[in-house]
Amino acid sequence: MKKIICFALTLFMVLGMTGCNSSDKDVKIGVSLGVGAATRWKQEKEFMETRAKELGIEIEVRLNTTDKPKTQKEDCYELIDSGIDVLIITPRDVNKVGDIIEYAKKKNVLVISYSRIVIGQEIDLYVGYDSTKLGQNMGQYLAEKVDHGDYIFLKGDINDFNTELVHTGAMKYLQPLRDNNKINVILDEYVKGWNPATAKQMVKDAIKKNNNKVDAILAPNDKIAQACAEALDELGIKSYVEITGMDAEIDALKRINDGKQGMTFYLSLKDLAYAAIDAANDLAQDNDLKTNARIDNKSSTKVNAYLINGQMIVKENMKAQIIDKGIYTEDQVTK
């Protein structure tokens, strides 16, 4: 009996110690978002903070939109030095974060790449949207709507890994039209820094050179789509031009409702932000990770990933997918 009691006490102590190590650890997360002006990032910051509070996790989120007054590298180094367990990073330049990743490893900090995947560096997880699938849906939409005519292909910033994924996905449906001379591509370029003003000027110049003719524009997000719509207005083009988009920003939904943009994607920012915080918590606690893909980021091994799909929004399904679900009210979309 004495041996049994001793064994039970030992087992209890072991289980107790295991529980402390795996689920009772105080977790601290640092988030660095090196991003542009899109409204989504402030929302995601708030979602991350809300989810961390729900889980009892300490979190600090730094929204770095200009690299001023501090660079993203300086932000990350300060977060790492503050004693975080996990760094969630959306890199401004996916090819230039090697110093940050190496410093994190040196300090035993785990790294999640969020929304944009780090290139050429080993990281612990990528959480983002299925950009290739989104691009395919975008390209298929355009190919079905405009199977001949003058096209503009706009790509995002060349340093964003998602840029190529979206564009390659779209080309699955658009490249055959181009190869068969059904469409004439008058512009096929990257938009440096995802800058809308740059995109607007590119579009205006291309259309002017094509005798003010254009039928469809592959725009990679709603900010670029807005720049395209403004370019058309400034050129005085009255005929309908099919424009794509992504992010379901309120202005894009208004343009779709007004017939100035064809489609966008609603990407659940809450789902993505919550998934990143949940994953960071699991990493810090050494729990099993939720993954559904592996991605080649040009490092020595493929990266585990958790990818989320989006919902295409057109005028016909806006009420069901946006208004009825409480994302925006009818007044917000129509007025």
C-alpha positions as CSV (number, residue, x, y, z in Angstrom):
1,M,0.0,0.0,0.0
2,K,2.9,2.4,0.8
3,K,4.4,1.8,-2.6
4,I,1.1,2.5,-4.3
5,I,0.7,5.8,-2.4
6,C,4.2,6.8,-3.2
7,F,3.6,6.0,-6.9
8,A,0.4,8.0,-6.9
9,L,2.1,11.0,-5.3
10,T,4.9,10.9,-7.8
11,L,2.5,10.6,-10.7
12,F,0.5,13.5,-9.4
13,M,3.6,15.7,-9.1
14,V,4.7,14.8,-12.7
15,L,1.3,15.6,-14.1
16,G,1.2,18.8,-12.2
17,M,4.6,19.8,-13.5
18,T,3.6,18.9,-17.0
19,G,0.5,21.0,-16.8
20,C,2.4,24.0,-15.7
21,N,4.8,23.7,-18.6
22,S,2.2,23.2,-21.3
23,S,-0.9,25.1,-20.4
24,D,-0.3,27.4,-17.3
25,K,2.7,29.3,-18.7
26,D,2.4,33.1,-18.8
27,V,2.6,34.0,-22.5
28,K,3.8,37.3,-24.0
29,I,3.4,38.1,-27.7
30,G,4.9,40.9,-29.7
31,V,3.4,41.9,-33.0
32,S,5.0,44.1,-35.7
33,L,2.9,45.1,-38.7
34,G,5.1,46.7,-41.3
35,V,2.3,47.8,-43.6
36,G,0.7,50.5,-45.7
37,A,-2.4,52.7,-45.4
38,A,-5.2,50.1,-45.9
39,T,-7.8,50.3,-43.1
40,R,-7.6,46.6,-42.5
41,W,-4.5,46.8,-40.3
42,K,-5.9,48.9,-37.5
43,Q,-8.9,46.5,-37.4
44,E,-6.5,43.5,-37.2
45,K,-4.5,45.2,-34.4
46,E,-7.7,45.5,-32.4
47,F,-8.8,42.0,-33.1
48,M,-5.4,40.6,-32.0
49,E,-5.6,42.6,-28.7
50,T,-9.1,41.4,-28.1
51,R,-8.2,37.8,-28.6
52,A,-5.1,38.0,-26.4
53,K,-7.2,39.5,-23.6
54,E,-9.7,36.6,-24.0
55,L,-6.8,34.1,-23.6
56,G,-5.1,36.0,-20.8
57,I,-2.1,36.7,-22.9
58,E,0.1,39.8,-22.6
59,I,0.5,41.5,-26.0
60,E,2.1,44.5,-27.6
61,V,1.1,45.4,-31.2
62,R,3.2,47.9,-33.1
63,L,1.7,49.3,-36.3
64,N,4.6,50.6,-38.4
65,T,3.3,52.2,-41.5
66,T,6.2,54.4,-42.6
67,D,9.4,53.1,-40.9
68,K,9.3,56.4,-39.0
69,P,10.2,57.4,-36.3
70,K,11.3,53.9,-35.8
71,T,12.1,51.3,-38.4
72,Q,10.4,47.9,-38.3
73,K,13.7,46.3,-37.4
74,E,14.0,48.7,-34.4
75,D,10.4,47.9,-33.3
76,C,11.1,44.1,-33.5
77,Y,14.4,44.3,-31.6
78,E,12.6,46.2,-28.8
79,L,9.8,43.7,-28.7
80,I,12.2,40.8,-28.6
81,D,14.3,42.4,-25.8
82,S,11.1,43.0,-23.8
83,G,10.9,39.2,-23.2
84,I,8.2,38.0,-25.6
85,D,7.8,34.3,-26.3
86,V,6.5,34.7,-29.9
87,L,7.0,37.4,-32.5
88,I,4.2,37.9,-35.1
89,I,5.5,39.8,-38.0
90,T,4.0,41.3,-41.2
91,P,7.2,42.3,-43.0
92,R,7.4,45.5,-44.9
93,D,9.9,43.9,-47.2
94,V,9.7,40.1,-47.2
95,N,13.2,39.7,-48.5
96,K,14.9,41.9,-45.8
97,V,14.0,40.5,-42.4
98,G,16.9,38.1,-42.0
99,D,18.4,40.2,-39.2
100,I,15.1,40.2,-37.3
101,I,14.7,36.4,-37.7
102,E,18.2,35.7,-36.6
103,Y,17.9,38.0,-33.6
104,A,14.7,36.3,-32.6
105,K,16.4,32.8,-32.8
106,K,19.3,34.1,-30.7
107,K,16.8,35.2,-28.0
108,N,14.8,31.9,-28.3
109,V,11.7,33.8,-29.6
110,L,9.4,31.9,-32.0
111,V,8.3,33.6,-35.2
112,I,5.0,33.6,-37.0
113,S,4.8,35.4,-40.4
114,Y,1.4,37.0,-40.7
115,S,-0.4,37.9,-44.0
116,R,2.9,38.2,-45.9
117,I,5.4,35.3,-45.7
118,V,9.0,35.9,-44.9
119,I,11.3,34.8,-47.8
120,G,14.5,32.8,-47.4
121,Q,14.3,32.4,-43.7
122,E,13.2,29.5,-41.5
123,I,10.1,30.5,-39.4
124,D,7.8,28.5,-37.2
125,L,4.5,29.2,-39.0
126,Y,2.7,31.3,-41.6
127,V,-0.8,32.5,-41.1
128,G,-2.5,34.1,-44.1
129,Y,-5.0,33.9,-46.9
130,D,-4.9,31.4,-49.7
131,S,-3.6,34.0,-52.2
132,T,-3.3,31.6,-55.1
133,K,-6.9,30.5,-54.8
134,L,-8.0,34.2,-54.4
135,G,-6.1,35.0,-57.6
136,Q,-7.7,32.1,-59.5
137,N,-11.2,33.3,-58.5
138,M,-10.3,36.8,-59.5
139,G,-9.0,35.7,-62.9
140,Q,-11.9,33.4,-63.6
141,Y,-14.3,36.2,-62.8
142,L,-12.7,38.6,-65.3
143,A,-12.3,35.9,-68.0
144,E,-16.0,35.1,-67.8
145,K,-17.1,38.8,-67.8
146,V,-14.6,40.1,-70.4
147,D,-13.3,37.5,-72.8
148,H,-12.0,40.0,-75.3
149,G,-10.8,43.6,-75.3
150,D,-8.1,45.8,-73.8
151,Y,-6.8,44.7,-70.4
152,I,-4.6,46.2,-67.6
153,F,-2.8,43.8,-65.3
154,L,-1.7,45.5,-62.0
155,K,0.4,43.5,-59.6
156,G,1.1,44.4,-56.0
157,D,4.6,45.4,-54.7
158,I,7.3,43.2,-56.0
159,N,8.6,42.5,-52.5
160,D,5.4,41.0,-51.3
161,F,5.3,37.3,-51.7
162,N,1.5,37.4,-52.1
163,T,1.8,39.5,-55.2
164,E,3.1,36.6,-57.3
165,L,0.7,34.1,-55.8
166,V,-2.4,36.3,-56.6
167,H,-1.1,37.1,-60.1
168,T,-0.1,33.6,-61.0
169,G,-3.5,32.4,-59.8
170,A,-5.3,34.9,-62.0
171,M,-3.2,34.0,-65.0
172,K,-4.6,30.5,-64.9
173,Y,-7.6,31.9,-66.6
174,L,-6.3,35.1,-68.2
175,Q,-3.1,33.9,-69.8
176,P,-5.0,31.6,-72.3
177,L,-7.0,34.6,-73.5
178,R,-3.8,36.5,-74.0
179,D,-2.0,33.7,-75.8
180,N,-5.0,33.4,-78.2
181,N,-5.0,37.1,-78.9
182,K,-8.5,37.5,-77.4
183,I,-7.3,40.2,-75.1
184,N,-4.8,43.0,-75.6
185,V,-2.8,43.7,-72.5
186,I,-1.8,47.4,-72.5
187,L,-0.1,47.4,-69.1
188,D,1.3,44.6,-67.0
189,E,3.3,46.0,-64.1
190,Y,4.0,45.9,-60.3
191,V,2.8,48.8,-58.2
192,K,5.7,49.8,-56.0
193,G,4.8,50.0,-52.3
194,W,1.2,49.2,-53.2
195,N,0.9,53.0,-53.7
196,P,-2.5,54.1,-55.1
197,A,-1.1,57.3,-56.5
198,T,1.5,55.4,-58.4
199,A,-1.1,53.0,-59.7
200,K,-3.4,55.9,-60.8
201,Q,-0.7,57.5,-62.9
202,M,0.3,54.2,-64.4
203,V,-3.3,53.5,-65.5
204,K,-3.8,57.0,-66.9
205,D,-0.6,56.8,-68.9
206,A,-1.4,53.4,-70.3
207,I,-5.0,54.3,-71.3
208,K,-3.9,57.5,-72.9
209,K,-1.4,55.6,-75.1
210,N,-4.2,53.2,-76.1
211,N,-6.5,56.0,-77.4
212,N,-8.5,56.1,-74.1
213,K,-9.7,52.5,-74.5
214,V,-9.8,49.9,-71.7
215,D,-12.3,47.1,-70.9
216,A,-11.0,45.4,-67.8
217,I,-8.5,46.0,-65.0
218,L,-7.0,43.3,-62.8
219,A,-6.4,45.3,-59.6
220,P,-5.0,43.3,-56.6
221,N,-6.8,45.2,-53.8
222,D,-9.4,47.8,-53.2
223,K,-7.1,50.7,-52.7
224,I,-5.6,50.0,-56.1
225,A,-9.1,49.5,-57.5
226,Q,-10.1,52.9,-56.2
227,A,-7.0,54.5,-57.9
228,C,-8.1,52.8,-61.2
229,A,-11.7,54.1,-60.8
230,E,-10.4,57.6,-60.2
231,A,-8.1,57.4,-63.2
232,L,-11.1,56.5,-65.4
233,D,-13.1,59.4,-64.0
234,E,-10.3,61.8,-64.6
235,L,-9.9,60.6,-68.2
236,G,-13.6,61.0,-68.8
237,I,-14.2,57.4,-69.7
238,K,-18.0,56.8,-69.5
239,S,-18.2,53.1,-70.7
240,Y,-18.2,50.4,-68.0
241,V,-14.8,49.0,-67.1
242,E,-14.6,45.7,-65.2
243,I,-12.4,46.2,-62.1
244,T,-11.4,43.6,-59.5
245,G,-10.4,44.2,-55.9
246,M,-9.8,42.6,-52.6
247,D,-10.5,43.4,-48.9
248,A,-14.1,44.5,-49.1
249,E,-13.4,48.0,-47.9
250,I,-16.5,50.1,-47.5
251,D,-15.6,52.4,-50.5
252,A,-15.2,49.3,-52.7
253,L,-18.6,48.0,-51.7
254,K,-20.1,51.4,-52.6
255,R,-18.4,51.3,-56.0
256,I,-19.8,47.8,-56.6
257,N,-23.2,49.0,-55.7
258,D,-22.8,52.0,-58.0
259,G,-21.5,50.0,-60.9
260,K,-17.9,51.3,-60.8
261,Q,-16.2,48.1,-59.6
262,G,-17.1,44.5,-60.4
263,M,-16.1,42.5,-57.4
264,T,-14.0,42.3,-54.2
265,F,-13.2,39.7,-51.6
266,Y,-14.4,39.8,-48.1
267,L,-11.5,38.4,-46.1
268,S,-12.4,37.8,-42.4
269,L,-9.9,39.9,-40.6
270,K,-11.2,38.7,-37.3
271,D,-10.7,35.0,-38.3
272,L,-7.1,35.7,-39.5
273,A,-6.1,37.8,-36.5
274,Y,-7.6,35.3,-34.0
275,A,-5.9,32.4,-35.8
276,A,-2.5,34.1,-35.4
277,I,-3.0,34.8,-31.7
278,D,-4.2,31.2,-31.1
279,A,-1.2,29.9,-33.0
280,A,1.2,32.0,-31.0
281,N,-0.3,30.8,-27.8
282,D,0.0,27.2,-29.0
283,L,3.6,27.7,-30.0
284,A,4.5,29.3,-26.7
285,Q,2.7,26.5,-24.8
286,D,4.3,23.8,-27.0
287,N,0.8,22.6,-28.0
288,D,-0.1,21.0,-31.3
289,L,-0.4,23.6,-34.1
290,K,-3.4,23.9,-36.4
291,T,-2.1,23.8,-40.0
292,N,-3.5,23.0,-43.4
293,A,-0.7,23.6,-45.9
294,R,3.1,23.8,-46.4
295,I,4.6,26.7,-48.3
296,D,7.9,27.0,-50.1
297,N,9.3,30.3,-48.9
298,K,12.8,29.6,-50.5
299,S,14.3,28.6,-47.2
300,S,15.9,25.3,-46.4
301,T,12.5,23.7,-45.6
302,K,8.9,24.3,-46.4
303,V,7.0,26.3,-43.8
304,N,3.9,25.1,-42.0
305,A,0.9,27.3,-42.8
306,Y,-2.6,27.9,-41.8
307,L,-4.5,29.4,-44.7
308,I,-7.9,31.1,-44.8
309,N,-10.2,31.5,-47.8
310,G,-12.2,34.6,-48.7
311,Q,-15.7,35.2,-50.0
312,M,-16.2,36.9,-53.4
313,I,-18.5,39.8,-53.2
314,V,-20.5,41.1,-56.2
315,K,-23.6,43.3,-56.3
316,E,-25.9,40.3,-56.4
317,N,-24.7,38.7,-53.1
318,M,-23.8,41.8,-51.2
319,K,-26.9,41.8,-49.1
320,A,-26.6,38.1,-48.1
321,Q,-22.8,38.2,-47.5
322,I,-22.2,41.7,-46.1
323,I,-25.4,43.4,-44.9
324,D,-27.4,40.4,-43.5
325,K,-24.2,39.2,-41.7
326,G,-23.8,42.5,-40.0
327,I,-20.5,43.4,-41.5
328,Y,-21.8,46.7,-42.8
329,T,-25.3,48.2,-42.8
330,E,-27.3,48.9,-45.9
331,D,-27.0,52.6,-45.4
332,Q,-23.2,52.3,-45.1
333,V,-23.1,50.5,-48.5
334,T,-25.6,52.6,-50.4
335,K,-25.1,56.2,-49.1
